[in-house]
C-alpha cells in the first residue's frame, strides 16, 4: 500500500525567529532555549497550530474558514513637502473612484495592528538579546584579563 507523504509543515517558535519542520523539534527547541517559558507554552493545546500560523501568516485562515485575499494598498503619490525641500511625503490618492467598504478598512487596520504587535515583540526580543550580548562582552573582557593574570602567575612558577 503506498504511503502518502504530507507536505512539510513550518513551525515558528513563539519566542524567537527559529523555525522547525516538526512539532517535536519545536518542542525540543522551546524546552532547551526558552526553559522558563516552556511549561506554560506546553500546556497550550493550540501551540502547534499557532506555531504553524506564525510561520506562514499569509496562509492563516480568517473566521469563515477562507484564506483572506490580500488587497492592494491605496495608491500613493509622492509630493514635495515644501518648495525646495528634498524630503518627500506620501499622500493617499482616491482609489480610482471606488469606495472602500468599512470591512476593508477594518481588515486593513487589523492587519496593521497585528504586524505592529509582531514587530514590536520581535524588537523587544532583539533588544533583550543585544543587552545579554553586551553583558557577555563585558564578562569576556573581565575573564580575559583574569586569564592573562593567571598566565603570568604560572610563568612565574615555571620560570
C-alpha positions in Angstrom: 0.0 0.0 0.0 1.5 3.4 -1.0 2.3 5.8 1.8 1.2 9.4 1.3 3.8 12.0 2.2 2.4 15.0 4.0 3.6 18.5 3.0 6.3 19.5 5.4 5.0 22.0 8.0 6.9 25.0 9.1 6.5 25.8 12.8 7.9 29.0 14.2 9.0 29.4 17.8 6.7 31.9 19.6 9.6 33.3 21.5 12.2 33.8 18.7 12.5 33.5 14.9 13.6 29.8 14.9 11.7 27.6 12.5 11.2 23.8 12.9 9.8 21.3 10.5 8.3 19.0 13.2 6.4 19.5 16.4 8.9 17.5 18.4 11.7 19.7 17.1 9.8 22.8 18.1 9.1 21.4 21.5 12.8 20.5 22.0 13.8 23.9 20.9 11.4 25.7 23.3 12.4 23.3 26.1 16.1 23.9 25.5 16.2 27.6 24.6 13.3 29.1 26.4 13.2 26.8 29.5 11.4 29.4 31.8 8.5 29.7 29.3 8.3 26.0 28.3 5.9 24.8 31.0 3.3 27.4 30.2 3.7 27.0 26.5 3.5 23.2 26.6 0.1 23.4 28.4 -1.4 25.3 25.4 -3.4 22.8 23.3 -3.2 25.1 20.3 0.6 25.6 20.4 1.3 23.7 17.1 -1.5 25.5 15.3 -0.3 28.9 16.5 3.3 28.0 15.5 2.2 27.0 12.0 0.2 30.2 11.6 3.2 32.3 12.8 5.5 30.6 10.3 3.2 31.3 7.4 0.8 34.2 8.2 -0.2 34.5 4.6 -1.9 31.1 4.8 -3.8 31.9 8.0 -7.5 31.3 7.8 -10.0 34.0 8.7 -13.1 33.5 10.8 -15.2 32.0 8.0 -12.5 29.4 7.1 -11.3 31.0 4.0 -7.9 32.3 3.2 -8.1 36.1 3.2 -7.3 37.8 0.0 -4.6 40.4 0.0 -5.9 43.8 -1.1 -3.5 46.1 -2.9 -2.7 49.2 -0.9 -4.2 52.5 -1.8 -2.2 54.3 -4.5 0.3 56.8 -3.1 1.6 59.9 -4.8 5.0 61.4 -3.7 4.8 65.1 -3.4 7.3 67.7 -2.2 6.7 68.7 1.4 7.8 72.4 0.8 9.2 74.4 -2.0 12.8 73.5 -2.5 12.7 70.7 0.2 14.4 67.4 -0.6 12.2 65.3 1.7 9.0 63.9 0.2 5.8 62.9 1.9 3.3 60.2 0.8 -0.2 61.3 0.1 -3.1 58.8 -0.3 -4.9 59.3 -3.5 -8.5 58.4 -4.2 -9.0 54.7 -5.0 -9.8 55.2 -8.7 -13.4 56.4 -7.9 -14.1 53.2 -5.9 -15.2 53.4 -2.3 -13.6 51.0 0.1 -16.1 49.3 2.5 -15.9 49.7 6.2 -15.0 46.0 6.3 -12.0 46.6 4.1 -10.8 49.4 6.4 -11.3 47.2 9.5 -9.4 44.3 7.8 -6.5 46.6 6.9 -6.4 48.1 10.3 -6.4 44.6 11.9 -3.6 43.5 9.7 -1.6 46.6 10.5 -2.2 46.2 14.2 -1.1 42.5 14.0 2.0 43.4 12.1 2.8 46.1 14.6 2.4 43.8 17.5 4.5 41.1 16.0 7.3 43.5 15.0 7.2 45.2 18.5 7.5 41.9 20.2 10.4 40.9 17.9 12.1 44.3 18.5 11.9 43.7 22.3 13.3 40.2 21.9 16.2 41.5 19.8 16.9 44.3 22.3 17.0 41.8 25.2 19.4 39.6 23.3 21.6 42.6 22.4 21.7 43.6 26.1 22.6 40.0 27.0 25.4 40.0 24.4 26.7 43.3 25.8 26.8 41.8 29.2 28.7 38.8 27.8 31.2 41.1 26.2 31.9 42.8 29.5 32.2 39.4 31.2 34.5 38.2 28.4 36.9 41.2 28.9 37.0 40.5 32.6 37.7 36.8 32.2 40.3 37.5 29.5 42.2 39.8 32.0 42.0 37.2 34.7 43.4 34.5 32.3 46.3 36.8 31.4 47.0 37.4 35.1 46.9 33.7 35.8 49.2 33.0 32.8 51.7 35.5 34.2 51.5 33.8 37.6 52.0 30.3 36.1 55.1 31.7 34.2 56.5 33.0 37.5 56.2 29.5 39.0 57.8 27.8 35.9 60.3 30.4 35.1 
